[in-house]
Amino acid sequence: MNTLPWLRPERVAALEAALAERILVIDGAMGTMIQRHELQEADYRGERFAQGYDALFAGDGHAHGPGCGCEGHDQRGNNDLLTLTRPELIRDIHEAYLAAGADLVETNTFNSTSISLADYRLQHLVRELNREGARLAREACDAFEARDPSRPRFVIGVLGPTSRTASLSPDVNRPGFRAISFDELAAAYREAVEGLIEGGSDVLMVETVFDTLNAKAAVFAIDDAFEARGGRLPVMVSGTITDASGRTLSGQTAEAFWYSLRHARPLAIGLNCALGAKDLRAHVDILSRVADVAVSTHPNAGLPNAFGGYDETPEDMAADLGEFARAGLVNLVGGCCGTTPEHIAAIAEAVRGLPPRRVPQLEAAA
């Protein structure tokens, strides 16, 4: 992918210039903000899905009607669907993060692959959800950039990890079994990538990676989509350390994670989710030492409490990530689960004026 020209060279130039100048701020959690609205089933369905199926879609000559078997599948919790049924809500969340100081906002597409959407019987929406998710974020970023052209705002097209793992068996009695193949993952990611590009993403991010083989399938799909278009976008990769072992679910340390994906030459490598900033600090430090690209981190607001909530305040997170910045560990910072515009505003203030991490010049990847 690295030999292809940029699809949007002026946007890449603006992003690279911003990265060279300062620590950039990624937005916070989408799900946390959606939960504030206490949406019910009808809110998720909207008019288009009011009967429990997509009124605009019927495949293979099927006609919807009473007793057709399509009705009744719950959509509550399908946050990505709100891109179509409550677009104003999603746009408002993007704008709240931009107003708080975010330089980059992530699309509402974390689960917008056919694998994840199968849980809701909405696999046919993959391309539309990714395209419209990117378009909403693009509109918000363009509006803020128009107010202050000296400060560009960027759309990160998000590719989530899916609910399947290519490296591990979900059945303890069949260790050789895999619930999904590399090719199936790549095909699912490819469809999502096309929509994210069409909607106007500036960057693609494979995030919350718990299985490096899944990430490799995503990178393969991205590469394939770029080849077909004859141009590329910058790519970010962000893994997740799942527990105190300091490893991803598929067993890699932060260093091993980087070296497994270094061949993709991402714009940035990073860690997000699962842990709070304090617990991620040692692993981000390792990445900062070994990676010859930008380093990002957008941690949770601490570990979840007994009620599934997150207790770290904006001041807590800002203090921790500010220390990351003063130690020269990061180029991009933001928030994951439990974070809000208040968290992002505090983080943005904490890193304001601090120099970005200097990217080391290391031996080129083979």
N, C-alpha and C positions, 0 to 999 in steps of 0.2 A: 504493500500500500504506500510505502514511502517514496516510490518513484513517480507516483501520479501527481499531477498539479492539484492545488487546492480548488475546491468547488467555489469557495467564496473567499478569495485571497485578501480582500480588504478587511474582512472580519477577522481573519487569522492574524493579520498584521496588527490590528487594534488589540487583540487579545495578547499577543506576544509582547507588545509594547507595555501594556498594563502590568503583565507579570514581571517584566523587568524593572518596573518602577516601584511596585508596592505589593504588599500581601493582599491578595484578593479574597473577598468574602462570598461564600456560597450561602444559599438560603437555609432555612430550617425545615422542620417536619411538615409535610402536607397532611398526613393522617391525624396528627395532633390537632391541627387547626380545624379539620373537618369534624372531628369529634366534638368540638366546642358547640357545633350547631345542633347536636342531638337529633340528627336526621332519622326519619322513620322509613319504612319500606316504600311508601308512596313517593317520598322525596327522591329516593334513588331511581325509581322507575320513571318518574315524569310521565308525560303523555305518551311518548313513543313506546314505552315498555309497560304501560299501565295494566295490560292483560297478562303480564308475566313473560311475554315474548316480544321480539322486535317487530313492531307493526310495519316497518319499512322493508322487511326481509322475509322471504320465503323461498328456500332453495328447492331444487329438483322438482319444480312444478307443484309444490305443496301449497295448499290454500288454508290459511288459518280459519278456524271457526270453532264453535262449541264442541268440546270433547276431542279436539284434534291432538291433544297430548302435549302441546307446547306450553300450556299455561301453568302457572303456579310455582315457578322456580323462584325462590327468594333472591333478591338482589341487595338487600341491606348489607352493608359492609363492602360492597363492590365500589370502592372509592374511585377507581378509574372511570367507571360509567358516568360519574357526575360531570365529566368533561362534556358529555353529550346532553345530559338531562338538567344539569345546573351549571352551565358554563360561567355564569356571572359569579357564582360562589368561588369557583376555581380561579378566575381572573382576579377577584378581590384578594385572595390569599397570595397570589403572585405579587400583586401591587403592595400588599402590606409588607412583604419581605423586602421589596425594592425600596420602599419608603424607609425601612429600618436600616438600610445601608448595604444590602446585598448587591454584589457585582454580577453574580450568576444565579439564575433560578432554574430549578429542575422541573422537568415536565411531569405531569400527573400520569405517568405511564409505568409505574413500578411493576404492575402486574399485567401489562398489556401485551402478553404473548398468548398464543393459542393454548399453551400448556396451562397457564394460570387461569385463563378465561374459560377453560373447559369446566371449571368448577361451577360456573354460572350459565353454561350452555351458550356462550356468546363468542365462540371462536371466530366467527365471521367478521367480528368488529375490529380485529387486530390492526389492520392498516388505517382504518378510520380513526380509532382511538389514539394511535400514535401521531397521525397527521394533525388531528384537531388539538391534541394535547400540546404539541409543539407550536401550533398556530396561536393558541391562547397565551402561552408564555412569550411568544414572539411579539404579540400585540402589546403586552404589558411592558416588555423591555423597550420596544420602540417608542412607546409613549414617554417613558422616563428618560430615555436618551434624547428625545426631541427637546425636553425641558433643559437638558444640560449636555450638549453635544460633546463637551470635553471629557465626559465620563461615560464611555460606552457600557451597555449592559448586555449580558450574554445568556443565551438559552442553552442549557445542558439537556440534551435528549437522553432520557434515562432508560436503561435496560436492566431490569431487575434479575435476580438469580433464578427465578422460577421455583416451583415447589418440588422439583425433582433433582436428584444428584447422579451424575454420570460415573462417579468414582466409587460409590458405596452402595451396598445392597440395603433396601429397606426391610428385608426379611432376615432376621438373625439366624434362621434355620437354613437359609440358602445364600451363603456369602458370595457366591458367584453370580447371583441374579442382579440385573440392573433394570430399573423401572423405565429407563430412557436411554437412547443411544446418542452418540456424538452427532450423527447425521440428523436425527430428529431435533435435537437442540439447535443445531445450526440452521435448519430450515425454519424453525419457529423464530429464531432471532432475526433471520434475514427479512422476514415479512415485517417485523416491527421496525427494523432499521429503515426500510423503504419509507414507511410513514413518517418517521422522525425527520428524515432528510426532506421530504416533501413539505412538511410543516414549517421548515425554516430553522432547524436547530443549528447552532454555531459549533457545538461540540457534542460528541456522543460519549456517554459514560456507562461502562459496565460496572455496576455498583453492588455493594453488599455481597461480594463473592465469598461463598463458603466452600465452594468446590472449584479448584483451579481448572479442572477439565471442562466444567461448564463455561468458565470465562474464556477458555481457549476456543470453544465452539462459538461463543459470541464474537470473538475477535476474527475467527474464520469467516463468519457470516458478514461482518462489517467489511472485511477485505473484499469479499465476493461482491458485495453491493457497490463498493467503490470502483472496482474493476469494471463492472457493468456500466457505470455512469461515466467512467473515464476521469474521475476526480475524487478527492477525499476531503474529509473533515478531520480536525484534531480529535483524538480519542483519549479518554481518561479511564483508568481502572482503579477501583477501590474495593479492597477486601475487607473481611470482617473476622476479627479474632473472637472466637466463640466463648472462651472461658479463661480461667486463670492459667491454663497450660501455655498460653501465648501462641496458640496455633489456630489455623482455620479448621473447619470441620473435617476437611480432607487431610489434615495432619501436617500442614506446612507452617513453618515459622514465617515471619514477615520477610526475612531475607530470602528464603527459598521461594516465596510467593513472587517476589520481584524478579528473581532470576528465571523463573518459569515463564514470565510474560515479557521479559526485556526485549525479546525479538520483535515484539509488536511496535516498539518505539513509541510508546504513548506520550502524550503531552505531559501527563502527570500520573503518578502512582500514589495510592493512599490507603487509608483505613477509615472505616465508618461503622456505625451501629454497634450493637452488642454491649459495648463497655462505655463507661464515661471517660472523660479526658484523662483523669489521673491514671486510670488503669491502662490507657492506650499509650501513655507517654513513652515508655521504654521501647515500644514497638515502632512508634513513629521515629524515635531517635535512630533505630537501626536502619529504617528506610532512608533517613536523611543522610546516612553515612555511605550507603551502597548504591543508591539510585542516582544515575546521571541524567535525570529529568526532574521536573518539579514534583514536590511532595505535597499532598493534600491530606486533611483529616476533617471529618465532620462527625464527632462523637455523639452518643446519646447524652441526655441530661442526667447522667449517672445510671445506676442499675435500677430496674423496675422495683417498686416497693410491693408490699403484700396485696395491694389493690390494683396492681398493674400500671400505676402511675409513676412519674419521675419527679424526683425531689430536688435536683440541683437547680439553684436559682440562676438567673442571668448573671449575677455577680460572681457566683461560684465558677461558672463555665468561662466567663471572661477572664477571671484571674488565672485559671489554668492555661487557657489558650494564649493569653498574653505572655505567659512564661515560655510557652513553646516558641513564640515569635522572638522573644528576647534571646532565647538560646540558639536561634538561627536554624530551627528545625523545619520550618514550613514555608510554603509559597501560597497555599490556599487553605482557608479555615471556614468552618460552618457548623451546622448542627444537624443531628438526626433525630431519632425518636424522643419525644418529650420537649423538643425545643420549639420556640415561638418567635414572633417578631421581636419581642422584648429581649430574648436571648441573643438574637442576631444583632440587634442594636448595641447591646453591651459588648459583644465580641468585636464588632466593627470598631467601636471606640477603643477597645483594648489594644488592637493591632495598628491603629491609625498612626502613621508616621514612622513605624518600625520597618527596617529594611527587610525585603524578602530573603529567604535562604539563598545562598550562592550555590548554584548547581555545579557540582564538581565535574571536572573533565576526566573521565575514566576510559579505560581501554574499550574500544568499540565492540559491540556485540557481533558475534560471528554471523 
